[in-house]
Amino acid sequence: MLSNSGLKIVIAVSAVHALSISNNQHVDLLLSDVIMPEMNGPDLYERLLEDHPGLKVLYMSSYTNNVIVHHGVLYGGVNFIKKTFTVN
């Protein structure tokens, strides 16, 4: 859907990979899972924000927003979509 809209998509296989490939690139949006093995999504966002001021983020997870907020991984009011989702 995003690439069909004319956006350039860069796919990272991990948070560490995302940090390494974001160097020397213009990044407007981070679409990230909330819970990942090496670093959680909010920590990845904070690290990327240092080099990409104005970076937007959309988090996704198979957990509900209430569960994630309750465990302190995300705070209320963030942009969040629950997996699985469709374009429709």
MODELLER restraints for C-alpha pairs under 7 A, 6 or more apart:
rsr = mdl.restraints
at = mdl.atoms
rsr.add(forms.Gaussian(group=physical.xy_distance, feature=features.Distance(at['CA:1:A'], at['CA:87:A']), mean=6.89, stdev=0.5))
rsr.add(forms.Gaussian(group=physical.xy_distance, feature=features.Distance(at['CA:3:A'], at['CA:9:A']), mean=6.40, stdev=0.5))
rsr.add(forms.Gaussian(group=physical.xy_distance, feature=features.Distance(at['CA:12:A'], at['CA:18:A']), mean=4.98, stdev=0.5))
rsr.add(forms.Gaussian(group=physical.xy_distance, feature=features.Distance(at['CA:15:A'], at['CA:38:A']), mean=6.56, stdev=0.5))
rsr.add(forms.Gaussian(group=physical.xy_distance, feature=features.Distance(at['CA:15:A'], at['CA:39:A']), mean=6.23, stdev=0.5))
rsr.add(forms.Gaussian(group=physical.xy_distance, feature=features.Distance(at['CA:15:A'], at['CA:44:A']), mean=6.33, stdev=0.5))
rsr.add(forms.Gaussian(group=physical.xy_distance, feature=features.Distance(at['CA:19:A'], at['CA:48:A']), mean=6.79, stdev=0.5))
rsr.add(forms.Gaussian(group=physical.xy_distance, feature=features.Distance(at['CA:27:A'], at['CA:52:A']), mean=6.50, stdev=0.5))
rsr.add(forms.Gaussian(group=physical.xy_distance, feature=features.Distance(at['CA:27:A'], at['CA:55:A']), mean=6.81, stdev=0.5))
rsr.add(forms.Gaussian(group=physical.xy_distance, feature=features.Distance(at['CA:28:A'], at['CA:55:A']), mean=5.15, stdev=0.5))
rsr.add(forms.Gaussian(group=physical.xy_distance, feature=features.Distance(at['CA:28:A'], at['CA:56:A']), mean=6.14, stdev=0.5))
rsr.add(forms.Gaussian(group=physical.xy_distance, feature=features.Distance(at['CA:29:A'], at['CA:55:A']), mean=5.75, stdev=0.5))
rsr.add(forms.Gaussian(group=physical.xy_distance, feature=features.Distance(at['CA:29:A'], at['CA:56:A']), mean=4.71, stdev=0.5))
rsr.add(forms.Gaussian(group=physical.xy_distance, feature=features.Distance(at['CA:29:A'], at['CA:57:A']), mean=5.47, stdev=0.5))
rsr.add(forms.Gaussian(group=physical.xy_distance, feature=features.Distance(at['CA:30:A'], at['CA:56:A']), mean=6.26, stdev=0.5))
rsr.add(forms.Gaussian(group=physical.xy_distance, feature=features.Distance(at['CA:30:A'], at['CA:57:A']), mean=4.66, stdev=0.5))
rsr.add(forms.Gaussian(group=physical.xy_distance, feature=features.Distance(at['CA:30:A'], at['CA:58:A']), mean=6.26, stdev=0.5))
rsr.add(forms.Gaussian(group=physical.xy_distance, feature=features.Distance(at['CA:31:A'], at['CA:57:A']), mean=5.94, stdev=0.5))
rsr.add(forms.Gaussian(group=physical.xy_distance, feature=features.Distance(at['CA:31:A'], at['CA:58:A']), mean=4.91, stdev=0.5))
rsr.add(forms.Gaussian(group=physical.xy_distance, feature=features.Distance(at['CA:31:A'], at['CA:59:A']), mean=5.86, stdev=0.5))
rsr.add(forms.Gaussian(group=physical.xy_distance, feature=features.Distance(at['CA:32:A'], at['CA:41:A']), mean=5.74, stdev=0.5))
rsr.add(forms.Gaussian(group=physical.xy_distance, feature=features.Distance(at['CA:32:A'], at['CA:58:A']), mean=6.49, stdev=0.5))
rsr.add(forms.Gaussian(group=physical.xy_distance, feature=features.Distance(at['CA:32:A'], at['CA:59:A']), mean=5.03, stdev=0.5))
rsr.add(forms.Gaussian(group=physical.xy_distance, feature=features.Distance(at['CA:32:A'], at['CA:60:A']), mean=6.12, stdev=0.5))
rsr.add(forms.Gaussian(group=physical.xy_distance, feature=features.Distance(at['CA:33:A'], at['CA:41:A']), mean=5.80, stdev=0.5))
rsr.add(forms.Gaussian(group=physical.xy_distance, feature=features.Distance(at['CA:33:A'], at['CA:59:A']), mean=5.59, stdev=0.5))
rsr.add(forms.Gaussian(group=physical.xy_distance, feature=features.Distance(at['CA:33:A'], at['CA:60:A']), mean=4.78, stdev=0.5))
rsr.add(forms.Gaussian(group=physical.xy_distance, feature=features.Distance(at['CA:33:A'], at['CA:61:A']), mean=5.53, stdev=0.5))
rsr.add(forms.Gaussian(group=physical.xy_distance, feature=features.Distance(at['CA:34:A'], at['CA:40:A']), mean=5.66, stdev=0.5))
rsr.add(forms.Gaussian(group=physical.xy_distance, feature=features.Distance(at['CA:34:A'], at['CA:41:A']), mean=4.42, stdev=0.5))
rsr.add(forms.Gaussian(group=physical.xy_distance, feature=features.Distance(at['CA:34:A'], at['CA:42:A']), mean=6.87, stdev=0.5))
rsr.add(forms.Gaussian(group=physical.xy_distance, feature=features.Distance(at['CA:34:A'], at['CA:59:A']), mean=5.86, stdev=0.5))
rsr.add(forms.Gaussian(group=physical.xy_distance, feature=features.Distance(at['CA:34:A'], at['CA:60:A']), mean=6.02, stdev=0.5))
rsr.add(forms.Gaussian(group=physical.xy_distance, feature=features.Distance(at['CA:34:A'], at['CA:61:A']), mean=5.85, stdev=0.5))
rsr.add(forms.Gaussian(group=physical.xy_distance, feature=features.Distance(at['CA:35:A'], at['CA:41:A']), mean=6.22, stdev=0.5))
rsr.add(forms.Gaussian(group=physical.xy_distance, feature=features.Distance(at['CA:49:A'], at['CA:55:A']), mean=5.92, stdev=0.5))
rsr.add(forms.Gaussian(group=physical.xy_distance, feature=features.Distance(at['CA:58:A'], at['CA:79:A']), mean=5.13, stdev=0.5))
rsr.add(forms.Gaussian(group=physical.xy_distance, feature=features.Distance(at['CA:58:A'], at['CA:80:A']), mean=5.75, stdev=0.5))
rsr.add(forms.Gaussian(group=physical.xy_distance, feature=features.Distance(at['CA:59:A'], at['CA:79:A']), mean=6.17, stdev=0.5))
rsr.add(forms.Gaussian(group=physical.xy_distance, feature=features.Distance(at['CA:59:A'], at['CA:80:A']), mean=4.70, stdev=0.5))
rsr.add(forms.Gaussian(group=physical.xy_distance, feature=features.Distance(at['CA:59:A'], at['CA:81:A']), mean=6.35, stdev=0.5))
rsr.add(forms.Gaussian(group=physical.xy_distance, feature=features.Distance(at['CA:60:A'], at['CA:80:A']), mean=5.53, stdev=0.5))
rsr.add(forms.Gaussian(group=physical.xy_distance, feature=features.Distance(at['CA:60:A'], at['CA:81:A']), mean=4.82, stdev=0.5))
rsr.add(forms.Gaussian(group=physical.xy_distance, feature=features.Distance(at['CA:60:A'], at['CA:82:A']), mean=5.53, stdev=0.5))
rsr.add(forms.Gaussian(group=physical.xy_distance, feature=features.Distance(at['CA:60:A'], at['CA:83:A']), mean=6.31, stdev=0.5))
rsr.add(forms.Gaussian(group=physical.xy_distance, feature=features.Distance(at['CA:61:A'], at['CA:81:A']), mean=6.87, stdev=0.5))
rsr.add(forms.Gaussian(group=physical.xy_distance, feature=features.Distance(at['CA:61:A'], at['CA:82:A']), mean=5.24, stdev=0.5))
rsr.add(forms.Gaussian(group=physical.xy_distance, feature=features.Distance(at['CA:61:A'], at['CA:83:A']), mean=5.39, stdev=0.5))
rsr.add(forms.Gaussian(group=physical.xy_distance, feature=features.Distance(at['CA:62:A'], at['CA:82:A']), mean=5.56, stdev=0.5))
rsr.add(forms.Gaussian(group=physical.xy_distance, feature=features.Distance(at['CA:62:A'], at['CA:83:A']), mean=4.64, stdev=0.5))
rsr.add(forms.Gaussian(group=physical.xy_distance, feature=features.Distance(at['CA:62:A'], at['CA:84:A']), mean=6.88, stdev=0.5))
rsr.add(forms.Gaussian(group=physical.xy_distance, feature=features.Distance(at['CA:63:A'], at['CA:82:A']), mean=6.90, stdev=0.5))
rsr.add(forms.Gaussian(group=physical.xy_distance, feature=features.Distance(at['CA:64:A'], at['CA:82:A']), mean=6.45, stdev=0.5))
rsr.add(forms.Gaussian(group=physical.xy_distance, feature=features.Distance(at['CA:68:A'], at['CA:74:A']), mean=5.89, stdev=0.5))
rsr.add(forms.Gaussian(group=physical.xy_distance, feature=features.Distance(at['CA:69:A'], at['CA:75:A']), mean=5.35, stdev=0.5))
rsr.add(forms.Gaussian(group=physical.xy_distance, feature=features.Distance(at['CA:69:A'], at['CA:76:A']), mean=6.33, stdev=0.5))
